[in-house]
Every structure is written in structure tokens, then in C-alpha cells.
Amino acid sequence: MTATIVDQPITTHRDRIGRPPNRLRAIASDSTLVMVRELRPTVRDPFTVIFSLVQPLILLALFGPLLDGVPGATEGGNVWNWFIPGVLAMIAIFGTSMTGSNLLAEMQQGSHERMLVTPLSRSALLIGRALKEMVPLAAQAVVIVLIGLPLGFGLNLLGAAIGIVLLGVFGIGLGAFSYTLALACKEQDWVFWTVQQTMMFPMLILSGTMLPLDGAPTWMRVLVDVNPLAYVVDAERTLFAGEFDGATIGAGVLAAFLVAVVGIGVGVRAVSSASRR
């Protein structure tokens, strides 16, 4: 989702205490500042969050019932236990993969350059923007789960909470990649959207969010095995069901943190390079 960013004064953790802070504490504090700044337009115009529910609700109404009886889609007891965690993952992925679109708007307005000269941590610029997309996700998740309950969707509250956090970790990494892509595209919006859409749809299809992949051909199974989102989605379904399968959850956690670490690493280098230009 895109929004016009209004410049706000940035007061960092370093500014408030007047001395160099602990690095992790500073990143956490700066990330919170960036997230709050990015959330202000959404708070002023919550219609964007409401409108973003249209697509997942259409999927629940028109696509979910078609999965009834499909092999592999009823492993959780009914089709909704399998499908709804996948829909939540889809919302998270689309939201965080669009993080760079806000950056494109800022670069066109000139506000991004002003952010680069602040003492904000470069990691915080990436993490804060990605976390901003996870706040609406939490609200959307509540709505979708409440709609799913009368349909027979069952969930484990602890597992669901852990699952949302896991999506947040994966989303931070994906958001960092989106941020990097926006920096590379600069003011060429069409390049950003072409690459974003070209990457996202195969990733979603090959993760099993929409359809079971049990009967996929061998070549497709190879692609699924190297898709980190597939492991995260499997972990989501296990967590929401409250099964706590160590191997499945462990693979999902490893995939999420790997994407986060690599994404932030690549993103920080891109931001540092941009700030030297």
C-alpha cells in the first residue's frame, strides 16, 4: 500500500540521551521511530487498511470453497484450517514487498535524502518500514480469523501469536529487499512494479499458499524446496493448528531469519551506498 509521506522531525535515541547507545537498543529505538513515522498517514486515512481486506475476503468467499475435497487441503481437519494461514501469509508478503513503493514516492519528493542525513541507523530505516506493514496485517488477521471461526476455522492462540511474529521476521527481510529494489530503480516506478510482481507471484504459487503442492511435478518440487516462503507457510499452518512440530517449525524459523539477515545486510549496503552519492 502506498501513501504520501509527510516529513516529521526525527529525534533519535542518541539525541535523547546525549551519548552513544547500545547498538541493538539503538536499532530497536530507531526502528520504532521510523515505524511510527510511516504509520501516521495510515492512521489519518485508515480506509487503505479497510480496502486491503477486499482481496483476501474475496479469496475466502470464492476460492476457499473450491478447495473442499482437494487432496492435501484438508489435512488440518477442514479446508479453512489449511487455507486461512496461507491467506494471512499472502497478505504479509504482498504488504512488505511493497515497502519500496513508499520509498519511491519519498525519493520523488526529496524527503528520502533528508532522512539519510539524520543519525538514524541504516538498519532501522529498513526494519521500521517493514514493521509498519505488519501493524495493519495484525488488524487484518483479526478480521479474517473472526470471519473464519463460524466456518469451522480452529486455531491455537499461542501458535497463532508465534506465527504472526514469524511472518513479521520474514516480512522484515522481504521489506528490506523491496527497499533495495526501490533504491536501484530510483524514479523508474514501472521497473519496480515489474520486478516486484514478477517475483511475488511465482514465490506465492510455489509456497502452497493457494493450492496444495502434493501432486506437483518433479521440476516444480525442486523450486518449492528452494523457496523459503514454502517453509514459512508450512510452519504457519502447524503453529495455527497448535501441533508444534519441531522439524516443520524449525525449518520455517530458519528460513524466516535467513531471509531477514540477508535482506537487511543487502539493504544496509544499498542505503549506505545511496547516502554516499
N, C-alpha and C positions, 0 to 999 in steps of 0.2 A: 504494500500500500504506500502510496506517495502522499506527501503533504508539504506545504510550503513552510519552511523553517524560519522562525523569527529569531534573530540574534538575541541572546541573553548574556549578561555578564557572567563570566565563569570564575568562580572562586575555588581554587584547588585546595586539597588537603595541606599541601606545602604552604600555601598562602595563609591558612588559618592558624597553623601552629608555629610558623616562622622558622622551621628547621627541617632538614631532610627527613622524611618519614620512613618507616619500614616499607620496603618495596611492595610487598604483597598488600599491605594495608593501604598504601597509596593508590595502587591499581584498583583495589576494590572501591575506595572512596571516589576516585576519578570516574570509574565506570558508572557509579551511581549518579554522579553529576551529569554525565553525558546522557544516561538513560532518562533522567528527569527532564532534561532539556528537550530530548527527542519526543517525549510523551506529551509535552504541553499542547502541541497542535491537535493531537488525538483527543485530549481531554476537552479542548474547546469545541471540537467537532466530532463527537462520538459516532456520528452517522456512518463514518468509514468502517468502524468495527461492526456495526449492525449489518451494513451492506455486505461485508466479507463473509457473513454467515449464509448468504444466499446459496453459494455453490455447494458447501457441504450439506446443507439441508436438502437441496435437490438430489444430491447423491444418495442420501438416506432414503428419500421418498421414492426415487425412480430406479436407482441402481441396486440398492441393498436387497430388495425383494427378489431380484433376478438371480441372486446368489444362492437362494434357498435350494438345497439339493445338489449344489455343485461340489464335487469331491474336494476335500481339503478346506472348505469354507465353513464347516460346522464342527470343527474339532473342539471348539470351546463350549459345546453344548447347543448353541444355536448360531445362526449366521451373524447376529449382531455382536456377539462376543468376539467374533473374528474381524468383522468389518469396521466397527466404530474405532478401535485403537488405530487402525490403518488410516481412517479419515482424519483423526487428530494428528497423526504423523504428517499427513499430506498438508494440512493447514500450517503446521510448524515449518515445513520445508519451503512451501511457497512464500510464507511470510518472511523468513530470514534470508531467503535467496534474493529477495527484492530490496534488501538493505542498501545496496549500492544505488538504487534509483533515487533515494533521498539525497545521496551524496552528489549525484549528477546535478540535481536542482541547486544544491549549495554551491557547486563549482561555477554554475552559470550565474549565480547571484553574487559570487565573490566572498561569501561568508566562510567557505571552507579554508581559504588561505588565512583568514583571521584566526580560525581555530588552531591552525598549525603553529602559530607563534605564541600560543598560550603554553604554560608549563604542564599541561595535561599529558599524562602518559600516553604514548602511541598505542599501547595495547588497550588502554581504556577507550580510545576512540572507536576501536573495533568492537570490543566486548559490550560497551554501553549501547551501541546502535543495535546489535543483535538481541540484547536483552529487552530492548524496547519492544521488539516484535513478539517476545514471549509473554508480555503482560496482556495484550489483547488475546493471545492464544489461551491463557488461563480462563478468561471470561467466556470465550467461545467454547472451550472444553466443558465448562459447567453447563452451558445451554444444551450442547449436544448430548451430554450424559443424561441430563434430565429428560430430554426427549426420548432417549433410548431406553430408559428404565421401564416405561409402560410396554415397550415392545419385547421385553424379556432380557434386556441387557443387564448382566450382573457384573459387579466389579468389587475388587478388594481395595479399600480406601488407602491403605499403606502402599500397596503395589501401584495404585494409580498415581499417588503423590511422587513415588520414586520414578515412575515412568515419565511424568511431566518434567522432572528435573533432568532426566536422561535426554529427553528431547531438547531441553534448554542447552545442555552441553554440546550436543550435536549441532544445534542451531547457531551457537556462537561461532563454531568453526566454519559452518556454511556461510554465515553472515560475513565473516572475515574474507572468505573467498569472493563473495559478492562485492564487498568494499574494494578489494584489489582489482576486480574486473572493471569497476566504475573508474578507478584511477587510470587504468590502462586505456579505457575508451574515451576518457576526458569528456568532451562535449558531444560525442557521437552517440546519442541515445539509441539509435537503431542497432548499432553494433552490440551494445549492452543487452538489449532485449532479445536479439537474435541468438546470442551465445547462451543467455540465461534460459530461454525456452528450449533450445536445442539440448542443453544438458539436463534440465529438470525432468522432462517427460520420460526419457529413457531411464533415468535414475528411479523415478516413481514406479514405472511399469516393472522394472527388474528388481524391485524390492518387495513385490507382492502386496502392496497396499490396496490395490483394486481387485486383483484376481489371484487365486492360488496358483503357485508355480510348480505344483507337484508333477504335472504332466508336461512340463516344458521340455523342448528338445535339448540334446546334449550341449550344443553350442550356446544356447541361452543359459543353461545351468552354469556354464563356465563364467559367463558375465555376471550372473547372480552372486556367485561365490566371491567375486572381487568387488562387489558393490557394498560399501559399508552401511548404507541405509537399510539393506536387507537384514543385517544382523540387529540393527536398532529396532526395526519393526517387529522382528521375532521376539525380542526382549520385551517390547511394549505389550504384546499380546499375552506373554507369560506373566508379566507383572500385573496387568489389569485383572487377569484371572486369579491372581493370588497363588500361583503354583510355585513360584520362586525356584525354578530350575536353575541350578548354579551354572551349568555349562552355557545355556542359552543367554542368561542374563550377563554372565561374564563376557561372552563374545560381543554382546551389544554395548556394554560399558567400554570395552577395549576399543571398539570401532568408533564410538562417540568421542572418546578422549583423543584418539589418534587424529580424527578429523579436526578437533578443536586445537590441538597443539600445532599441527601442520598449518592449519588455516591462519592461526594467529601469527605464527612465525613468518609465513609468506606475507601476510598483511602488514606486519610491522615493518618489514623491509621495504614494502611498497610505499608506505606512508613516509618513512624516513627518506627514501629516495625523492619523493614528491616535495618534501619540505626543503630539500637542498637545491631545488631548481630555482 
